[in-house]
Amino acid sequence: MGFRSYLPDGKQIWPRAAADGQMGCLIKLYREWRLSGDTDWLRHLWPSAKRALEFAWVENGWDGNRDGVAEGVQHNTYDVEFYGPNPLCGIYYLGALRAGEELARAAGDDDSAAEYHRLFANGSRWIDQNLFNGEYYIQKVEGRPENQIAAGTRVGMGAGNTQNPDYQMGTACLADQLLGQMQAHVAGLGYLLNESYVRATLKSVYKYNYLTDLSEHVDLQRTYALNDEGGLVVATYPLGKRPEIPFPYFGEIWTGLEYQFAASLAFEGMMTEAQNVVASARLRYDGERRNPWNEPECGFHYARALASWACFLAWSGFRYSAPLRELSVMPRTRRQAFRCFWSAPSGWGSFTHTLKPQQQRVEVQVTEGALTIATLAVNGLSKSPFKTARARLGKDFVEATLKQEPQRRIVAFEPELAVEPGKELEVVLA
């Protein structure tokens, strides 16, 4: 998939592939199918999506030996190629394999689903064993001859010497090393790596990369934050092994990375740290220091800042699966009362989550459209052993059964419910 387009739009696509972006598109495809439930649309796109995923397997490509590990030459968002296994592209690849597994199964391609699952399991295990250094994930730099680099994977904006490449991350603590994991959480794909390693990595990024005062921080390229402001540095080298020529932008501070990192923290329940990161970013764009509606990076109104929407999803805990007709409402807060906006392709509205010692209540209102619900998943923050579920749709009570799981509670409705304007769903666990 060409990751840049010539203007006017549609005239020509740049014949180069970016490993992080291409794998990310597979996760987004799964996300959009999950939200819409449009399986006919998915089946139409599946042949192209399958080719995009399996492009990783071309000879001398990202995963030319088909072991679930992206060890090839991987062009990425830092405008260079990373040579060898690294967390940014490698974890994105794991997310694409998981998404591909679910998409293939939905499209009736069970053989592909099984192969994607095999590669995912092997790759996840390998990355945990070989790239996690006890605090975070690092890159194993592996140069290779030019004749062992697949066509279309090297843009040429990076290393001149492919056997001893410059512009690598190496042992850096990278701010977006878990970006693929964050996208997987947004899409509902679960953990791609060891859960305890994920939490340890987030703590390390917060420890090494998040600065509350940038007065002593040296940034040799573009400056988006400075002086008494705080921010999240793209990469740090706490082990003191920074390459002589590291990858570009490593000392910069981007709101897009701050928001995705804050969302990752929130998904793990690290709410104080998440709020600190967002607060320092928004303080820089408070309308006095900078324009609050324009968070530039490589140009004004840069798209990466839209990662802020992931913070909204992580904080509210709202997730919807149209194929399963499952609504998840799991706000990551211990406030007794929480009310929030929600949106899905079929409609939008608000929900309220109220938690008391002996009761948990969820109300779902639809302002426009509708939401079909067969099961409702709520968080298990309360330690009370709830035993009953009572549900009402509009003025009518409906049958509901309660199932307790380790981290959540599942309320099932038979038959499924259509929540519409004027017909609010209320569920009470007691």
C-alpha positions in Angstrom: 0.0 0.0 0.0 1.6 3.3 -1.1 1.6 5.6 2.0 1.8 8.9 0.1 -0.3 10.2 -2.7 0.5 12.7 -5.4 -1.9 15.7 -6.0 -4.4 15.9 -7.5 -5.8 13.1 -5.4 -6.2 9.8 -7.2 -3.7 10.6 -10.0 -0.8 8.5 -8.7 0.2 6.7 -5.5 3.8 6.6 -4.3 5.0 3.0 -4.9 6.6 2.6 -1.4 5.2 0.9 1.7 5.5 1.9 5.4 5.5 -1.0 7.8 3.8 0.7 10.7 1.1 2.4 8.5 0.3 -0.7 6.4 -0.1 -2.9 9.4 -2.1 -0.2 11.2 -4.6 -0.2 8.3 -5.4 -3.8 9.0 -6.3 -3.0 12.6 -8.4 -0.1 11.4 -10.3 -2.3 9.0 -11.1 -4.7 11.8 -12.2 -1.7 14.0 -14.6 -0.4 11.3 -16.1 -3.8 10.6 -16.6 -4.4 14.4 -18.3 -1.0 14.7 -20.5 -1.3 11.6 -21.2 -5.1 11.4 -21.2 -4.8 7.6 -19.8 -8.2 6.7 -20.7 -7.8 3.0 -18.4 -4.8 3.0 -15.7 -6.8 4.7 -16.0 -9.7 2.3 -15.6 -7.2 -0.6 -12.4 -5.8 0.9 -11.0 -9.0 2.3 -9.0 -10.1 -0.8 -7.2 -6.8 -0.9 -6.7 -6.7 2.9 -5.3 -10.2 2.8 -2.7 -9.2 0.1 -1.8 -6.1 2.2 -1.1 -8.3 5.3 0.7 -11.1 3.4 2.9 -8.5 1.7 4.9 -8.8 4.9 6.0 -12.3 3.7 7.5 -11.4 0.3 11.1 -12.6 -0.1 13.5 -10.3 1.9 10.5 -8.4 3.2 9.3 -7.5 6.6 8.7 -11.1 7.7 10.2 -13.0 4.8 10.8 -16.1 6.8 7.2 -16.1 8.1 8.0 -16.5 11.8 5.8 -13.7 13.1 8.7 -11.4 13.7 9.3 -8.3 11.5 13.1 -8.4 11.0 13.3 -6.9 7.5 13.8 -3.3 6.5 10.9 -1.3 7.8 10.1 2.2 6.7 8.1 4.0 9.4 6.7 7.3 10.6 10.2 8.7 11.5 11.0 9.0 7.7 13.7 6.3 7.9 13.9 2.5 7.8 14.5 0.5 11.0 16.7 -2.5 10.3 15.9 -5.5 12.4 13.3 -6.4 15.0 11.9 -3.3 16.8 8.8 -2.7 18.9 7.2 0.1 16.8 6.7 -2.0 13.6 6.9 -5.4 15.2 4.0 -4.8 17.6 1.9 -3.2 14.9 2.5 -6.4 12.9 1.3 -8.5 15.8 -1.9 -6.3 15.9 -2.4 -6.8 12.1 -2.0 -10.6 12.5 -4.6 -10.6 15.3 -6.9 -8.4 13.2 -6.3 -10.6 10.2 -7.2 -13.7 12.2 -10.6 -12.2 13.2 -11.3 -10.8 9.7 -10.4 -14.0 8.0 -12.7 -16.0 10.2 -15.5 -13.5 9.6 -14.9 -13.8 5.8 -14.9 -17.6 5.9 -11.2 -18.0 5.3 -10.4 -20.4 8.2 -7.0 -21.6 6.8 -5.7 -18.0 6.7 -7.1 -17.4 10.2 -5.2 -20.4 11.6 -1.9 -19.3 9.9 -2.2 -15.7 11.2 -2.9 -17.1 14.7 0.3 -19.3 14.5 2.4 -16.3 13.4 1.0 -14.1 16.1 1.6 -16.5 18.9 5.2 -17.1 17.8 5.9 -13.4 17.2 4.5 -12.3 20.5 6.5 -14.9 22.4 9.7 -14.0 20.5 9.3 -10.2 21.1 8.7 -10.7 24.8 11.7 -13.0 25.1 14.2 -11.0 22.9 13.2 -7.3 22.9 12.0 -6.7 26.4 15.0 -5.7 28.5 13.3 -5.8 31.9 12.0 -2.2 31.6 10.9 -1.7 28.0 11.2 -3.0 24.5 14.3 -2.2 22.4 15.5 -2.7 18.8 18.0 -5.4 17.7 19.7 -3.6 14.8 20.4 -6.0 11.9 22.0 -4.6 8.8 21.7 -6.4 5.4 23.0 -6.1 1.9 21.0 -4.0 -0.5 20.2 -7.0 -2.7 18.5 -8.6 0.3 15.9 -5.7 0.7 12.5 -6.3 -1.0 11.4 -3.8 -3.6 9.1 -1.1 -2.3 10.2 -1.4 1.4 13.1 1.0 1.3 12.3 4.6 0.6 15.9 5.8 0.7 15.4 8.6 3.3 17.5 6.8 5.9 20.7 4.7 6.0 23.2 5.0 3.2 25.1 2.0 4.4 22.5 -0.8 4.7 24.9 -3.2 6.4 25.8 -0.8 9.1 22.8 1.5 9.1 22.5 4.9 10.8 19.2 6.4 12.0 18.2 3.5 14.2 16.5 3.5 17.6 18.7 0.8 19.2 18.2 0.7 22.9 16.0 3.8 23.0 13.0 4.0 25.3 10.5 5.0 22.5 7.4 6.9 23.4 5.2 5.0 20.9 6.7 1.6 21.2 3.3 0.3 22.3 1.3 2.2 19.7 0.2 -1.1 18.1 -1.0 -2.3 21.5 -3.0 0.8 22.0 -4.7 0.4 18.6 -5.4 -3.2 19.5 -7.1 -2.1 22.7 -9.2 0.5 20.8 -10.3 -2.2 18.4 -11.0 -4.8 21.1 -8.3 -7.2 20.1 -6.9 -7.7 23.6 -3.2 -8.0 24.6 -0.6 -8.6 22.0 2.2 -9.1 24.5 2.7 -10.2 28.1 0.4 -8.0 30.2 2.9 -7.4 32.9 5.5 -6.3 30.4 3.1 -3.8 28.9 2.5 -2.2 32.2 6.2 -2.2 33.0 7.0 -0.5 29.7 4.4 2.2 30.2 5.9 2.9 33.6 9.3 3.2 32.0 8.2 5.6 29.3 6.5 7.7 31.9 9.7 7.6 34.0 12.2 8.3 31.3 10.3 10.3 28.6 7.8 12.5 30.4 9.3 15.7 31.7 7.4 18.3 33.7 9.9 21.0 32.9 11.8 21.3 29.6 14.3 24.0 30.6 17.2 21.6 30.5 16.0 19.6 27.5 18.0 20.0 24.3 16.1 19.4 21.0 18.2 19.7 17.9 15.4 19.9 15.4 11.9 21.3 15.5 10.7 22.8 18.8 7.1 22.3 19.8 7.6 22.7 23.5 10.2 24.5 25.6 11.2 26.3 28.8 8.9 25.7 31.8 6.5 23.6 29.8 6.2 19.8 30.2 6.0 17.1 27.5 6.7 13.6 26.4 10.0 13.2 24.5 9.9 10.9 21.5 12.9 8.8 22.6 15.4 8.8 25.5 18.5 6.6 26.1 18.5 5.7 29.8 21.1 3.0 29.2 23.4 5.7 27.8 23.9 3.9 24.5 22.6 6.5 22.0 23.7 5.9 18.5 26.2 8.4 17.1 23.5 9.2 14.4 20.1 8.3 15.9 16.8 8.4 14.1 15.3 11.8 13.2 13.0 13.7 15.6 14.1 11.6 18.7 14.3 14.7 20.9 11.1 16.3 19.7 7.7 16.4 21.5 4.5 15.7 19.6 1.0 15.9 21.0 0.0 12.9 18.9 2.4 10.7 20.8 1.3 12.2 24.1 -2.3 11.4 23.5 -1.7 7.8 22.4 0.6 7.3 25.4 -2.0 8.8 27.7 -4.6 6.4 26.2 -2.3 3.5 26.8 -1.9 4.5 30.4 -5.6 4.8 30.8 -6.3 1.4 29.3 -4.0 0.0 32.1 -5.8 2.0 34.8 -2.9 4.4 35.3 -5.2 7.4 35.4 -3.1 9.9 37.4 -0.2 9.5 35.0 -2.6 9.7 32.0 -4.1 12.9 33.2 -0.7 14.5 33.8 0.4 13.8 30.3 -2.8 15.2 28.8 -2.8 18.2 31.1 0.8 19.3 30.2 0.0 18.9 26.4 -3.2 21.0 26.7 -1.5 23.6 28.8 0.9 24.3 25.9 -2.2 24.9 23.7 -4.2 26.9 26.1 -5.1 29.8 23.8 -2.5 32.1 25.4 0.7 30.2 24.6 -0.5 28.7 21.4 -3.6 28.2 19.2 -5.9 25.7 21.1 -7.3 24.4 17.7 -4.0 23.8 16.0 -1.4 21.3 17.2 1.3 21.4 14.5 3.9 18.8 13.7 5.0 18.5 10.1 2.5 21.3 9.2 -0.5 22.9 10.8 -3.5 20.9 12.1 -1.4 17.7 11.9 -3.5 14.5 11.9 -1.5 12.7 14.5 -3.1 14.8 17.2 -6.4 13.1 16.5 -5.0 10.3 18.6 -6.7 12.3 21.4 -9.9 10.4 20.5 -8.3 7.3 21.9 -8.1 9.0 25.3 -11.8 9.5 25.1 -12.4 5.8 24.4 -10.0 4.7 27.1 -11.4 7.0 29.8 -15.1 6.2 29.0 -14.5 2.5 28.4 -17.2 2.6 25.7 -16.8 -0.1 23.0 -19.4 -1.6 20.7 -19.3 -4.8 18.6 -22.0 -4.7 15.9 -21.4 -8.4 14.8 -21.8 -9.6 18.4 -24.2 -6.8 19.4 -22.2 -6.4 22.5 -22.0 -3.0 24.3 -19.1 -2.5 26.8 -19.4 0.3 29.3 -16.3 0.3 31.5 -15.4 3.9 32.6 -11.9 3.9 34.2 -12.8 6.0 37.2 -13.9 5.2 40.7 -16.4 8.1 40.7 -19.8 7.0 42.0 -21.5 8.7 39.1 -20.1 9.0 35.5 -22.0 10.3 32.5 -20.5 10.3 29.0 -21.2 10.8 25.3 -21.0 7.7 23.0 -21.2 7.2 19.2 -21.4 4.3 16.8 -22.3 4.1 13.1 -25.9 3.3 13.9 -26.5 6.2 16.3 -25.3 8.3 19.2 -26.3 9.3 22.7 -25.0 9.2 26.2 -24.6 6.7 29.0 -24.5 6.9 32.8 -22.6 4.6 35.1 -23.4 4.7 38.8 -21.5 2.6 41.3 -22.5 2.1 44.9 -21.4 -0.4 47.5 -24.5 -2.6 47.0 -25.5 -1.6 43.5 -24.2 -0.9 40.0 -26.4 0.9 37.5 -26.0 1.6 33.8 -28.4 3.8 31.7 -28.0 4.0 28.0 -29.8 6.8 26.1 -30.0 7.2 22.3 -30.4 10.7 21.0 -30.4 9.7 17.3 -30.5 6.4 15.5 -30.5 3.1 17.4 -28.3 0.6 19.2 -29.0 -3.1 19.1 -27.8 -4.9 22.3 -27.6 -8.6 23.0 -25.1 -8.3 25.9 -23.9 -5.5 28.1 -20.5 -5.7 29.7 -19.7 -3.6 32.7 -16.5 -3.3 34.7 -15.9 -5.2 37.9 -14.6 -2.3 40.1 -17.1 -3.1 42.9 -16.0 -5.9 45.2 -19.6 -6.7 46.0 -20.8 -10.1 44.8 -23.7 -9.0 42.7 -26.1 -11.8 42.1 -29.1 -10.3 40.2 -29.7 -8.1 37.1 -32.8 -6.1 36.6 -33.4 -4.4 33.2 -35.9 -2.0 31.8 -36.3 -0.8 28.2 -38.5 2.3 28.2 -41.4 1.5 30.5 -41.1 -2.3 30.0 -39.1 -4.7 32.1 -37.1 -7.2 30.1 -35.5 -10.5 30.9 -31.8 -10.3 31.8 -29.2 -12.8 33.1 -26.0 -12.0 34.9 -22.6 -13.8 34.5 -19.6 -12.9 36.6 -16.1 -12.8 35.0 -12.8 -11.9 36.6 -12.6 -8.3 35.3 -16.1 -7.7 34.1 -19.8 -8.6 34.5 -21.9 -9.7 31.5 -25.6 -9.1 31.3 -27.4 -11.0 28.5 -30.8 -10.1 27.0 -33.1 -12.6 25.4 -34.3 -11.5 22.9 -31.8 -8.7 22.0 -32.9 -5.2 22.5 -33.2 -2.1 20.2 -32.5 1.0 22.2 -34.0 4.0 20.5 -34.8 7.7 21.2 -37.4 7.7 24.0 -36.7 4.0 24.9 -33.9 4.2 27.4 -32.2 1.1 28.7 -31.6 0.8 32.4 -29.8 -2.1 34.0 -29.3 -2.5 37.7 -27.0 -5.1 39.4 -27.6 -5.8 43.0 
